[in-house]
Amino acid sequence: MEIFDVEIDAAARLTAERLSKDPGYAAVRTIPGVGQILGSVFVAEIGDVSRFPGPAQLASWAGLTPKHHESDTTVHRGRITKQGSRLVRWAAVEAVQRATKGSRLQALHQRIEARRGRNIATVAAARELVEMVFYALRDHTVRRLSPPLAAA
């Protein structure tokens, strides 16, 4: 076990050194629930974010969008597609579950959970988080961190 601990620590240090100068990595880590490990998963798995035209395409690539079947006037939406990067999907769900109380993600999660249930709320908040990751990697800042204002 000690040998594995030494190897894991060495790999963590090497990864932290390589990512320390990346402005996208620093921006991703400002998102609530995203730490060193999840931040490095996002940066490594997504790679060059400019290959995605927008945040919706990144969420679709991560498999966090619902299936959509349409014929004439009939539309059927199903479960999430789960096609794409498993690691990004896993990291997004983990980050949502660890997001701090009072954050935008937790507010969204609680609002949807009251209507649709815990699992659907977690996936919806994970999709929102992946959109935040898109902007963090593209612009090196995240503008949607504060919780939304309560409706009057």
C-alpha positions as CSV (number, residue, x, y, z in Angstrom):
1,M,0.0,0.0,0.0
2,E,2.8,2.4,0.8
3,I,4.4,1.9,-2.6
4,F,1.1,2.7,-4.3
5,D,0.6,5.8,-2.1
6,V,4.1,7.0,-3.2
7,E,3.2,6.5,-6.9
8,I,-0.1,8.2,-6.5
9,D,1.4,11.2,-4.7
10,A,4.1,11.5,-7.4
11,A,1.5,11.4,-10.2
12,A,-0.6,14.0,-8.4
13,R,2.4,16.3,-8.0
14,L,3.4,15.9,-11.6
15,T,-0.2,16.7,-12.8
16,A,-0.5,19.7,-10.5
17,E,2.8,21.1,-11.8
18,R,1.8,20.6,-15.5
19,L,-1.6,22.2,-15.0
20,S,-0.6,25.0,-12.7
21,K,0.2,27.3,-15.6
22,D,-3.0,26.6,-17.5
23,P,-5.5,29.5,-17.1
24,G,-8.4,27.2,-18.1
25,Y,-7.6,24.8,-15.2
26,A,-7.5,27.7,-12.7
27,A,-10.8,29.0,-14.0
28,V,-12.5,25.5,-13.8
29,R,-11.4,25.2,-10.2
30,T,-13.4,28.3,-9.3
31,I,-16.6,26.4,-10.0
32,P,-18.2,25.1,-6.7
33,G,-17.5,21.4,-6.2
34,V,-14.6,21.2,-8.6
35,G,-11.2,20.6,-7.0
36,Q,-7.8,19.5,-8.3
37,I,-8.9,16.0,-9.4
38,L,-12.2,16.9,-11.1
39,G,-10.6,20.0,-12.6
40,S,-7.8,17.9,-14.2
41,V,-10.4,15.4,-15.5
42,F,-12.3,18.2,-17.2
43,V,-9.1,19.7,-18.7
44,A,-7.6,16.4,-19.8
45,E,-10.8,14.9,-21.2
46,I,-12.2,17.9,-23.0
47,G,-8.9,19.1,-24.4
48,D,-9.2,21.9,-26.9
49,V,-12.7,23.4,-26.2
50,S,-12.7,25.4,-29.4
51,R,-13.7,22.2,-31.3
52,F,-17.2,22.7,-29.8
53,P,-19.2,25.6,-31.2
54,G,-21.1,26.2,-27.9
55,P,-21.8,24.8,-24.5
56,A,-24.8,22.8,-25.7
57,Q,-22.5,20.8,-28.0
58,L,-20.1,20.1,-25.1
59,A,-23.0,18.9,-23.0
60,S,-24.2,16.7,-25.8
61,W,-20.7,15.3,-26.3
62,A,-20.6,14.4,-22.6
63,G,-23.9,12.6,-22.9
64,L,-25.9,14.9,-20.6
65,T,-28.7,15.8,-23.1
66,P,-32.0,13.9,-23.4
67,K,-32.7,11.7,-26.4
68,H,-34.9,13.4,-28.9
69,H,-37.2,11.6,-31.4
70,E,-39.4,13.8,-33.6
71,S,-41.7,12.9,-36.4
72,D,-44.1,15.5,-37.9
73,T,-45.9,17.0,-34.9
74,T,-45.0,14.3,-32.4
75,V,-42.0,14.8,-30.1
76,H,-40.6,12.3,-27.7
77,R,-37.9,13.1,-25.2
78,G,-36.2,10.3,-23.4
79,R,-33.4,9.7,-20.9
80,I,-30.0,11.1,-21.3
81,T,-28.0,9.7,-24.2
82,K,-24.9,8.6,-22.2
83,Q,-22.9,8.8,-25.4
84,G,-19.6,10.5,-25.2
85,S,-17.0,10.9,-22.4
86,R,-17.9,8.8,-19.3
87,L,-15.3,10.6,-17.3
88,V,-16.7,14.1,-18.0
89,R,-20.2,12.9,-17.1
90,W,-18.9,11.3,-13.9
91,A,-16.9,14.4,-12.9
92,A,-19.9,16.7,-13.5
93,V,-22.2,14.6,-11.4
94,E,-19.5,14.3,-8.6
95,A,-19.0,18.1,-8.7
96,V,-22.7,18.8,-8.4
97,Q,-23.0,16.5,-5.4
98,R,-20.1,18.3,-3.7
99,A,-21.2,21.8,-4.6
100,T,-21.5,24.2,-1.6
101,K,-24.8,25.2,-0.2
102,G,-25.9,28.6,-1.6
103,S,-24.1,28.1,-4.9
104,R,-25.9,28.5,-8.2
105,L,-25.7,24.7,-8.9
106,Q,-27.3,23.8,-5.5
107,A,-30.0,26.4,-6.0
108,L,-30.8,24.9,-9.5
109,H,-30.6,21.4,-8.0
110,Q,-33.0,22.2,-5.2
111,R,-35.5,24.0,-7.5
112,I,-35.6,21.1,-10.0
113,E,-35.6,18.4,-7.2
114,A,-38.8,19.9,-5.7
115,R,-40.6,19.4,-9.1
116,R,-38.9,16.4,-10.8
117,G,-36.9,14.4,-8.3
118,R,-33.3,14.1,-7.1
119,N,-31.8,12.2,-10.1
120,I,-33.3,14.4,-12.8
121,A,-32.1,17.5,-10.7
122,T,-28.6,16.1,-10.5
123,V,-28.3,15.5,-14.2
124,A,-29.8,19.0,-15.0
125,A,-27.3,20.6,-12.6
126,A,-24.4,18.5,-14.2
127,R,-25.4,19.9,-17.6
128,E,-25.3,23.4,-16.2
129,L,-21.9,22.7,-14.7
130,V,-20.5,21.4,-18.0
131,E,-21.7,24.6,-19.6
132,M,-19.8,26.5,-16.9
133,V,-16.7,24.4,-17.7
134,F,-17.1,25.3,-21.4
135,Y,-16.9,29.0,-20.6
136,A,-14.1,28.5,-18.1
137,L,-11.9,26.7,-20.7
138,R,-12.8,29.1,-23.5
139,D,-12.7,32.5,-21.7
140,H,-10.7,31.6,-18.6
141,T,-13.4,33.1,-16.4
142,V,-16.8,31.8,-15.2
143,R,-19.5,34.5,-15.1
144,R,-22.4,32.3,-13.8
145,L,-21.1,31.5,-10.4
146,S,-23.5,33.6,-8.2
147,P,-26.9,32.2,-7.4
148,P,-29.8,33.5,-9.4
149,L,-32.0,36.1,-7.8
150,A,-35.2,34.9,-6.3
151,A,-38.3,35.6,-8.4
152,A,-40.5,38.3,-7.0
